[in-house]
Amino acid sequence: MDVIINYWAVLASAVAAIALGSVWYGPLFGKQWMRLIGIAMPGEITKAIKNAMIKSYSIQAVSVLVMAFVMAHVLFFISEIFEVEGVIAGVTAAIWIWLGFVVPVTLGSVLWENRPWRYWFITAGYYLVTLSIMGIIFAVWP
């Protein structure tokens, strides 16, 4: 079976995830998230901080690109095997991926790292919304 992947949709999904992340961890939940993990932004961002941020953003960009690529494969197989398509298939796949992989992995931060539940809801919520957006993008742009 040849897997057919829309690489433009993969790229668009990754860009959407990065855009969502900048809003999610910026104006929506940024201050609260930083407070929960103990980050205090200095009054002035130094060159060293900028360089660290560029590295972090680059790694994050690659990781969401991989996530979008994998999501495209999952949706392809779901569509082929169960003969479902469209937004419902995309969002359903996103929820199952989130529930089966993201939730168990991110729960460790609360259970073993003593992070507050509020931190978990912010982080896990970001991934649920991100995966759902990716599923929708792949559904409407096959």
PAKE-945097 format. One record per residue: residue in three letters; residue number from 1; x, y, z of N, C-alpha, C in turn. Coordinates in pm, 1 decimal. Example, Ala and Ser with C-alpha at 12.3 -4.5 7.8 and 13.67 -1.06 7.14 Angstrom:
+-----+-----+----------+----------+----------+----------+----------+----------+----------+----------+----------+
|  aa |   i |      nc1 |      nc2 |      nc3 |     cac1 |     cac2 |     cac3 |      cc1 |      cc2 |      cc3 |
+-----+-----+----------+----------+----------+----------+----------+----------+----------+----------+----------+
| ALA |   1 |   1319.0 |   -569.0 |    780.0 |   1230.0 |   -450.0 |    780.0 |   1320.0 |   -330.0 |    780.0 |
| SER |   2 |   1285.0 |   -225.0 |    708.0 |   1367.0 |   -106.0 |    714.0 |   1290.0 |      3.0 |    787.0 |
+-----+-----+----------+----------+----------+----------+----------+----------+----------+----------+----------+
end
This chain:
+-----+-----+----------+----------+----------+----------+----------+----------+----------+----------+----------+
|  aa |   i |      nc1 |      nc2 |      nc3 |     cac1 |     cac2 |     cac3 |      cc1 |      cc2 |      cc3 |
+-----+-----+----------+----------+----------+----------+----------+----------+----------+----------+----------+
| MET |   1 |     84.5 |   -117.2 |      0.0 |      0.0 |      0.0 |      0.0 |     89.6 |    124.2 |      0.0 |
| ASP |   2 |     68.5 |    208.4 |    -95.7 |    142.6 |    333.7 |   -101.7 |     72.6 |    438.8 |    -16.1 |
| VAL |   3 |    147.6 |    497.3 |     74.4 |     92.7 |    601.9 |    160.7 |     99.2 |    733.6 |     85.4 |
| ILE |   4 |    -14.7 |    797.1 |     71.4 |    -22.2 |    924.2 |      0.0 |    -29.2 |   1036.0 |    103.5 |
| ILE |   5 |     71.2 |   1122.0 |    102.6 |     81.2 |   1230.4 |    199.6 |     82.4 |   1363.8 |    125.7 |
| ASN |   6 |      1.0 |   1456.5 |    170.8 |      1.2 |   1592.4 |    118.4 |    104.2 |   1671.4 |    199.9 |
| TYR |   7 |    222.0 |   1691.1 |    142.4 |    330.3 |   1756.2 |    215.7 |    302.1 |   1904.2 |    241.5 |
| TRP |   8 |    221.2 |   1965.6 |    157.7 |    181.7 |   2104.4 |    183.7 |     92.2 |   2110.9 |    307.2 |
| ALA |   9 |      6.2 |   2011.5 |    323.5 |    -79.1 |   2006.2 |    442.6 |      4.0 |   1977.7 |    567.5 |
| VAL |  10 |    109.3 |   1895.2 |    552.4 |    200.8 |   1870.3 |    664.9 |    266.6 |   2000.9 |    706.9 |
| LEU |  11 |    316.4 |   2075.3 |    609.0 |    380.6 |   2203.4 |    638.4 |    280.6 |   2302.0 |    699.0 |
| ALA |  12 |    160.9 |   2309.0 |    643.0 |     57.8 |   2399.6 |    696.3 |     20.3 |   2361.1 |    839.2 |
| SER |  13 |     13.3 |   2231.3 |    867.4 |    -17.9 |   2185.0 |   1002.5 |     90.9 |   2224.1 |   1100.6 |
| ALA |  14 |    215.3 |   2211.5 |   1058.9 |    326.4 |   2250.1 |   1146.1 |    324.8 |   2400.7 |   1172.1 |
| VAL |  15 |    299.9 |   2478.1 |   1069.4 |    292.2 |   2623.7 |   1085.7 |    175.5 |   2660.0 |   1178.6 |
| ALA |  16 |     63.0 |   2591.2 |   1162.2 |    -52.7 |   2616.4 |   1249.5 |    -20.1 |   2582.5 |   1394.4 |
| ALA |  17 |     53.5 |   2473.4 |   1416.5 |     92.0 |   2434.5 |   1553.0 |    184.3 |   2537.9 |   1615.6 |
| ILE |  18 |    277.0 |   2589.7 |   1536.3 |    368.7 |   2692.7 |   1586.9 |    291.8 |   2821.2 |   1617.7 |
| ALA |  19 |    201.3 |   2858.4 |   1528.8 |    120.0 |   2978.8 |   1551.8 |     33.6 |   2961.3 |   1676.7 |
| LEU |  20 |    -29.2 |   2845.0 |   1689.6 |   -110.2 |   2819.6 |   1808.3 |    -23.8 |   2825.0 |   1934.0 |
| GLY |  21 |     94.7 |   2765.2 |   1928.2 |    185.0 |   2767.3 |   2043.1 |    223.2 |   2907.2 |   2085.1 |
| SER |  22 |    245.0 |   2994.2 |   1988.2 |    283.1 |   3131.7 |   2022.6 |    167.7 |   3207.1 |   2089.1 |
| VAL |  23 |     44.5 |   3172.5 |   2053.0 |    -71.3 |   3234.5 |   2117.1 |   -102.0 |   3164.9 |   2250.6 |
| TRP |  24 |    -97.5 |   3031.6 |   2250.1 |   -130.1 |   2952.9 |   2368.9 |    -35.6 |   2984.0 |   2484.6 |
| TYR |  25 |     95.2 |   2980.8 |   2451.9 |    196.4 |   3005.7 |   2554.8 |    239.1 |   3152.1 |   2559.5 |
| GLY |  26 |    164.9 |   3235.5 |   2490.1 |    185.9 |   3379.9 |   2493.1 |     69.9 |   3445.0 |   2565.0 |
| PRO |  27 |    -17.5 |   3513.3 |   2490.4 |   -125.4 |   3588.4 |   2555.3 |   -227.8 |   3503.1 |   2631.2 |
| LEU |  28 |   -255.7 |   3380.8 |   2586.1 |   -359.4 |   3302.0 |   2653.4 |   -315.5 |   3248.8 |   2790.2 |
| PHE |  29 |   -205.8 |   3172.3 |   2791.7 |   -164.5 |   3106.2 |   2915.4 |    -18.2 |   3128.1 |   2950.3 |
| GLY |  30 |     50.5 |   3215.2 |   2877.3 |    194.1 |   3232.7 |   2894.3 |    238.1 |   3269.0 |   3034.7 |
| LYS |  31 |    180.5 |   3372.0 |   3090.8 |    221.3 |   3415.4 |   3225.1 |    191.1 |   3309.5 |   3328.8 |
| GLN |  32 |     74.2 |   3250.5 |   3319.3 |     35.5 |   3146.0 |   3414.4 |    128.1 |   3024.8 |   3400.9 |
| TRP |  33 |    156.1 |   2982.3 |   3278.7 |    244.4 |   2868.0 |   3253.9 |    384.2 |   2895.1 |   3307.6 |
| MET |  34 |    437.5 |   3014.1 |   3281.3 |    571.5 |   3049.6 |   3329.4 |    575.6 |   3049.8 |   3481.8 |
| ARG |  35 |    472.4 |   3101.9 |   3543.7 |    466.4 |   3103.2 |   3689.7 |    461.3 |   2960.0 |   3745.1 |
| LEU |  36 |    384.9 |   2873.6 |   3680.5 |    369.7 |   2735.9 |   3727.1 |    499.7 |   2655.4 |   3717.6 |
| ILE |  37 |    582.4 |   2686.9 |   3618.0 |    708.5 |   2612.2 |   3606.0 |    827.0 |   2688.2 |   3665.3 |
| GLY |  38 |    802.1 |   2806.8 |   3717.6 |    906.7 |   2879.6 |   3787.0 |    999.0 |   2961.5 |   3698.9 |
| ILE |  39 |    949.7 |   3003.9 |   3584.3 |   1028.7 |   3089.0 |   3496.2 |    987.6 |   3234.0 |   3520.4 |
| ALA |  40 |   1085.0 |   3316.8 |   3542.8 |   1059.9 |   3460.3 |   3555.3 |   1136.7 |   3528.2 |   3442.4 |
| MET |  41 |   1064.3 |   3593.9 |   3354.9 |   1130.6 |   3662.3 |   3243.9 |   1202.4 |   3786.5 |   3295.3 |
| PRO |  42 |   1328.7 |   3799.1 |   3259.0 |   1401.9 |   3918.7 |   3301.0 |   1348.5 |   4041.3 |   3227.5 |
| GLY |  43 |   1376.0 |   4156.2 |   3283.5 |   1332.1 |   4280.4 |   3221.4 |   1394.0 |   4300.8 |   3084.2 |
| GLU |  44 |   1510.8 |   4247.8 |   3064.4 |   1580.9 |   4264.7 |   2937.5 |   1625.6 |   4128.2 |   2887.4 |
| ILE |  45 |   1595.0 |   4098.2 |   2764.2 |   1635.3 |   3970.4 |   2706.5 |   1777.4 |   3985.4 |   2651.8 |
| THR |  46 |   1866.3 |   3904.4 |   2705.1 |   2006.3 |   3911.6 |   2665.0 |   2028.5 |   3830.4 |   2537.9 |
| LYS |  47 |   2147.6 |   3847.2 |   2480.3 |   2183.2 |   3772.4 |   2359.5 |   2183.7 |   3622.7 |   2387.1 |
| ALA |  48 |   2230.8 |   3582.7 |   2505.3 |   2233.3 |   3440.6 |   2540.5 |   2092.1 |   3382.8 |   2547.3 |
| ILE |  49 |   1999.0 |   3459.5 |   2601.8 |   1860.0 |   3414.3 |   2610.3 |   1800.5 |   3403.8 |   2470.1 |
| LYS |  50 |   1830.2 |   3501.5 |   2384.4 |   1781.2 |   3497.0 |   2246.3 |   1833.8 |   3374.4 |   2173.9 |
| ASN |  51 |   1962.9 |   3344.3 |   2190.4 |   2021.8 |   3227.6 |   2125.1 |   1957.3 |   3098.6 |   2175.5 |
| ALA |  52 |   1932.1 |   3090.3 |   2304.8 |   1866.9 |   2971.9 |   2361.5 |   1725.3 |   2958.4 |   2308.1 |
| MET |  53 |   1655.6 |   3071.9 |   2293.9 |   1519.7 |   3069.2 |   2242.4 |   1517.0 |   3026.3 |   2096.5 |
| ILE |  54 |   1612.2 |   3072.2 |   2017.4 |   1618.8 |   3033.7 |   1876.6 |   1639.3 |   2882.9 |   1865.2 |
| LYS |  55 |   1726.9 |   2828.3 |   1947.3 |   1751.7 |   2683.5 |   1946.8 |   1625.0 |   2608.9 |   1986.5 |
| SER |  56 |   1558.9 |   2655.5 |   2091.7 |   1436.2 |   2589.8 |   2138.2 |   1326.1 |   2596.9 |   2032.9 |
| TYR |  57 |   1306.8 |   2712.5 |   1971.8 |   1206.0 |   2725.8 |   1866.9 |   1237.7 |   2636.5 |   1748.0 |
| SER |  58 |   1364.2 |   2625.0 |   1712.8 |   1403.9 |   2539.8 |   1599.8 |   1372.6 |   2393.8 |   1628.0 |
| ILE |  59 |   1407.9 |   2347.5 |   1746.7 |   1379.1 |   2208.9 |   1783.3 |   1228.9 |   2185.3 |   1788.3 |
| GLN |  60 |   1154.8 |   2279.9 |   1844.7 |   1009.2 |   2267.6 |   1851.2 |    948.6 |   2264.2 |   1711.8 |
| ALA |  61 |   1000.6 |   2345.5 |   1620.8 |    949.5 |   2347.6 |   1483.0 |    969.7 |   2211.7 |   1416.0 |
| VAL |  62 |   1085.0 |   2153.2 |   1434.6 |   1111.4 |   2020.4 |   1377.7 |   1018.0 |   1917.4 |   1441.0 |
| SER |  63 |    997.1 |   1927.3 |   1572.7 |    911.8 |   1827.6 |   1640.0 |    766.5 |   1836.7 |   1593.7 |
| VAL |  64 |    713.7 |   1956.9 |   1572.9 |    574.9 |   1966.8 |   1525.4 |    565.0 |   1926.9 |   1378.3 |
| LEU |  65 |    672.0 |   1944.1 |   1302.7 |    674.9 |   1895.8 |   1164.6 |    666.8 |   1742.7 |   1163.9 |
| VAL |  66 |    741.4 |   1678.5 |   1251.9 |    735.1 |   1532.6 |   1264.9 |    595.9 |   1490.0 |   1311.3 |
| MET |  67 |    540.5 |   1561.6 |   1410.0 |    406.7 |   1528.9 |   1458.9 |    304.4 |   1538.4 |   1345.9 |
| ALA |  68 |    313.2 |   1641.2 |   1264.6 |    219.9 |   1656.6 |   1152.7 |    238.6 |   1544.7 |   1050.5 |
| PHE |  69 |    361.4 |   1506.9 |   1024.1 |    391.4 |   1398.8 |    929.7 |    331.5 |   1266.8 |    979.2 |
| VAL |  70 |    348.1 |   1238.5 |   1107.1 |    292.0 |   1116.3 |   1165.7 |    139.5 |   1122.2 |   1164.3 |
| MET |  71 |     84.0 |   1238.5 |   1197.8 |    -61.4 |   1254.6 |   1195.6 |   -116.5 |   1228.0 |   1055.6 |
| ALA |  72 |    -46.6 |   1274.0 |    953.5 |    -89.4 |   1249.1 |    815.6 |    -93.7 |   1098.7 |    786.9 |
| HIS |  73 |      6.2 |   1026.3 |    834.6 |      8.3 |    881.2 |    815.1 |   -107.6 |    813.9 |    889.6 |
| VAL |  74 |   -128.9 |    853.1 |   1013.2 |   -237.7 |    794.0 |   1092.5 |   -371.1 |    817.2 |   1021.9 |
| LEU |  75 |   -393.6 |    938.1 |    975.9 |   -520.1 |    967.6 |    907.7 |   -533.0 |    890.4 |    777.1 |
| PHE |  76 |   -422.1 |    872.8 |    707.3 |   -426.9 |    794.5 |    583.5 |   -471.9 |    651.7 |    613.7 |
| PHE |  77 |   -410.4 |    591.8 |    714.9 |   -445.1 |    453.8 |    747.9 |   -588.3 |    443.3 |    801.5 |
| ILE |  78 |   -629.5 |    538.3 |    882.7 |   -768.1 |    537.5 |    933.6 |   -865.7 |    548.1 |    817.0 |
| SER |  79 |   -836.6 |    637.9 |    723.1 |   -924.9 |    655.3 |    607.9 |   -931.3 |    529.6 |    522.3 |
| GLU |  80 |   -816.6 |    465.2 |    502.5 |   -811.6 |    344.6 |    419.1 |   -878.6 |    225.7 |    487.4 |
| ILE |  81 |   -849.1 |    206.1 |    613.5 |   -897.5 |     87.0 |    683.1 |  -1045.4 |     98.5 |    718.7 |
| PHE |  82 |  -1084.5 |    212.7 |    775.5 |  -1222.6 |    228.3 |    821.3 |  -1312.0 |    298.9 |    720.0 |
| GLU |  83 |  -1253.3 |    341.3 |    609.6 |  -1327.7 |    408.2 |    502.5 |  -1407.1 |    528.1 |    554.3 |
| VAL |  84 |  -1338.6 |    609.7 |    635.2 |  -1397.9 |    734.4 |    683.3 |  -1309.8 |    849.1 |    637.7 |
| GLU |  85 |  -1372.3 |    963.4 |    619.8 |  -1297.8 |   1080.8 |    576.8 |  -1360.7 |   1204.7 |    639.3 |
| GLY |  86 |  -1300.0 |   1318.2 |    614.4 |  -1358.1 |   1443.9 |    657.1 |  -1313.7 |   1487.6 |    795.1 |
| VAL |  87 |  -1373.9 |   1597.5 |    837.6 |  -1337.1 |   1661.2 |    963.6 |  -1359.1 |   1567.6 |   1081.7 |
| ILE |  88 |  -1466.8 |   1490.9 |   1079.5 |  -1494.6 |   1398.2 |   1190.2 |  -1380.2 |   1297.8 |   1204.2 |
| ALA |  89 |  -1331.0 |   1245.2 |   1093.7 |  -1218.4 |   1151.0 |   1098.1 |  -1094.6 |   1218.5 |   1154.5 |
| GLY |  90 |  -1069.1 |   1342.6 |   1112.0 |   -951.3 |   1415.5 |   1159.0 |   -955.3 |   1443.5 |   1307.7 |
| VAL |  91 |  -1070.2 |   1488.9 |   1356.0 |  -1082.7 |   1521.2 |   1498.3 |  -1085.8 |   1393.1 |   1582.1 |
| THR |  92 |  -1152.8 |   1289.4 |   1532.8 |  -1155.8 |   1162.2 |   1604.9 |  -1015.3 |   1105.3 |   1619.5 |
| ALA |  93 |   -938.0 |   1106.7 |   1511.8 |   -799.4 |   1058.8 |   1518.7 |   -719.2 |   1142.5 |   1617.4 |
| ALA |  94 |   -740.0 |   1272.4 |   1615.4 |   -667.9 |   1361.4 |   1707.1 |   -699.0 |   1326.4 |   1852.1 |
| ILE |  95 |   -824.3 |   1303.7 |   1882.1 |   -864.1 |   1271.7 |   2019.7 |   -803.0 |   1138.9 |   2063.8 |
| TRP |  96 |   -807.4 |   1037.9 |   1976.3 |   -750.2 |    908.1 |   2012.7 |   -598.8 |    915.2 |   2028.3 |
| ILE |  97 |   -531.8 |    988.2 |   1941.3 |   -386.0 |   1004.6 |   1954.7 |   -354.4 |   1077.4 |   2084.9 |
| TRP |  98 |   -429.1 |   1182.9 |   2113.4 |   -408.6 |   1259.3 |   2237.1 |   -431.5 |   1170.9 |   2358.7 |
| LEU |  99 |   -543.6 |   1098.8 |   2359.1 |   -578.9 |   1015.1 |   2473.7 |   -480.4 |    899.7 |   2492.5 |
| GLY | 100 |   -436.8 |    841.2 |   2383.5 |   -349.7 |    724.3 |   2392.7 |   -202.7 |    753.5 |   2411.4 |
| PHE | 101 |   -156.7 |    870.3 |   2365.0 |    -13.7 |    898.3 |   2370.1 |     21.0 |   1023.3 |   2451.4 |
| VAL | 102 |    -48.4 |   1132.4 |   2427.6 |    -15.1 |   1257.8 |   2495.4 |    -52.5 |   1251.9 |   2643.1 |
| VAL | 103 |   -174.0 |   1208.6 |   2673.0 |   -219.0 |   1206.9 |   2812.6 |   -127.8 |   1121.0 |   2900.6 |
| PRO | 104 |   -100.8 |    995.2 |   2864.1 |    -14.4 |    915.3 |   2951.9 |    125.6 |    973.4 |   2970.5 |
| VAL | 105 |    182.1 |   1029.2 |   2865.5 |    317.9 |   1083.7 |   2874.9 |    320.6 |   1211.7 |   2957.6 |
| THR | 106 |    225.0 |   1299.7 |   2936.5 |    226.3 |   1427.3 |   3008.2 |    180.7 |   1414.5 |   3153.4 |
| LEU | 107 |    106.8 |   1310.1 |   3185.1 |     65.5 |   1290.5 |   3324.7 |    185.8 |   1270.8 |   3417.2 |
| GLY | 108 |    294.4 |   1221.9 |   3361.6 |    415.2 |   1203.5 |   3441.7 |    463.9 |   1332.5 |   3504.3 |
| SER | 109 |    441.4 |   1443.7 |   3438.2 |    486.1 |   1571.2 |   3494.7 |    412.3 |   1604.2 |   3624.1 |
| VAL | 110 |    287.2 |   1562.4 |   3634.5 |    210.3 |   1586.0 |   3756.7 |    242.6 |   1478.8 |   3860.8 |
| LEU | 111 |    249.2 |   1355.3 |   3814.8 |    266.6 |   1244.0 |   3907.5 |    408.0 |   1234.2 |   3964.8 |
| TRP | 112 |    509.1 |   1263.5 |   3884.3 |    646.6 |   1240.2 |   3927.4 |    730.0 |   1366.5 |   3942.5 |
| GLU | 113 |    690.1 |   1474.0 |   3878.1 |    768.1 |   1598.1 |   3885.4 |    701.0 |   1702.6 |   3974.2 |
| ASN | 114 |    592.4 |   1665.9 |   4035.2 |    517.5 |   1754.1 |   4126.0 |    470.7 |   1884.1 |   4060.7 |
| ARG | 115 |    439.2 |   1877.5 |   3933.8 |    380.2 |   1993.3 |   3866.7 |    232.7 |   2000.4 |   3904.2 |
| PRO | 116 |    178.2 |   2121.0 |   3911.8 |     35.2 |   2132.9 |   3944.0 |    -52.1 |   2086.3 |   3827.7 |
| TRP | 117 |   -173.3 |   2046.2 |   3860.2 |   -267.9 |   2002.9 |   3756.7 |   -295.3 |   2113.4 |   3655.9 |
| ARG | 118 |   -294.0 |   2237.0 |   3700.9 |   -316.9 |   2349.2 |   3609.2 |   -213.1 |   2348.9 |   3497.5 |
| TYR | 119 |    -88.4 |   2317.7 |   3533.7 |     18.9 |   2305.5 |   3433.3 |    -17.9 |   2197.3 |   3332.5 |
| TRP | 120 |    -64.3 |   2082.5 |   3383.2 |    -98.8 |   1971.8 |   3293.9 |   -211.6 |   2011.0 |   3199.1 |
| PHE | 121 |   -313.8 |   2078.1 |   3250.2 |   -425.9 |   2118.1 |   3165.2 |   -381.0 |   2214.8 |   3054.7 |
| ILE | 122 |   -289.8 |   2304.1 |   3087.3 |   -238.0 |   2396.6 |   2985.5 |   -161.6 |   2319.8 |   2878.4 |
| THR | 123 |    -69.8 |   2234.1 |   2921.4 |     15.2 |   2160.0 |   2827.7 |    -65.3 |   2058.0 |   2746.6 |
| ALA | 124 |   -141.9 |   1975.0 |   2813.8 |   -220.0 |   1873.4 |   2743.8 |   -326.4 |   1937.6 |   2656.0 |
| GLY | 125 |   -383.5 |   2048.3 |   2701.9 |   -482.1 |   2120.1 |   2621.4 |   -423.1 |   2170.5 |   2491.4 |
| TYR | 126 |   -299.5 |   2220.6 |   2499.2 |   -232.6 |   2266.2 |   2377.0 |   -222.3 |   2152.7 |   2275.6 |
| TYR | 127 |   -183.2 |   2034.1 |   2321.8 |   -167.0 |   1921.7 |   2229.8 |   -300.3 |   1871.7 |   2175.2 |
| LEU | 128 |   -404.6 |   1875.2 |   2255.1 |   -536.1 |   1835.3 |   2204.9 |   -582.4 |   1930.6 |   2095.2 |
| VAL | 129 |   -568.6 |   2058.8 |   2118.9 |   -610.2 |   2157.1 |   2018.1 |   -520.3 |   2148.0 |   1895.3 |
| THR | 130 |   -389.8 |   2132.1 |   1915.0 |   -296.3 |   2120.9 |   1802.8 |   -329.5 |   2000.7 |   1715.5 |
| LEU | 131 |   -344.9 |   1883.8 |   1777.3 |   -376.9 |   1763.8 |   1700.2 |   -511.1 |   1777.3 |   1628.9 |
| SER | 132 |   -607.6 |   1841.1 |   1693.6 |   -738.5 |   1861.6 |   1630.1 |   -726.8 |   1952.9 |   1508.7 |
| ILE | 133 |   -649.7 |   2059.8 |   1521.8 |   -628.3 |   2150.2 |   1407.6 |   -559.0 |   2076.5 |   1294.2 |
| MET | 134 |   -458.6 |   1997.3 |   1328.5 |   -390.0 |   1918.6 |   1225.3 |   -487.5 |   1823.8 |   1156.5 |
| GLY | 135 |   -570.0 |   1754.8 |   1235.5 |   -667.9 |   1664.1 |   1177.5 |   -764.5 |   1733.7 |   1084.3 |
| ILE | 136 |   -805.3 |   1854.7 |   1122.6 |   -895.8 |   1932.5 |   1038.8 |   -826.4 |   1975.7 |    909.8 |
| ILE | 137 |   -701.5 |   2020.3 |    921.9 |   -626.3 |   2062.6 |    802.1 |   -613.3 |   1945.5 |    704.8 |
| PHE | 138 |   -577.0 |   1827.4 |    755.7 |   -563.6 |   1711.7 |    667.1 |   -698.4 |   1668.8 |    608.9 |
| ALA | 139 |   -805.1 |   1689.1 |    684.9 |   -937.3 |   1650.4 |    636.5 |   -986.1 |   1740.8 |    523.9 |
| VAL | 140 |   -960.5 |   1869.5 |    536.0 |  -1010.5 |   1961.6 |    433.8 |   -911.1 |   1982.3 |    319.7 |
| TRP | 141 |   -787.8 |   1934.9 |    339.8 |   -686.2 |   1948.7 |    234.3 |   -620.6 |   1813.0 |    210.1 |
| PRO | 142 |   -696.9 |   1720.4 |    150.5 |   -648.4 |   1582.1 |    133.9 |   -529.9 |   1572.0 |     38.5 |
+-----+-----+----------+----------+----------+----------+----------+----------+----------+----------+----------+
end
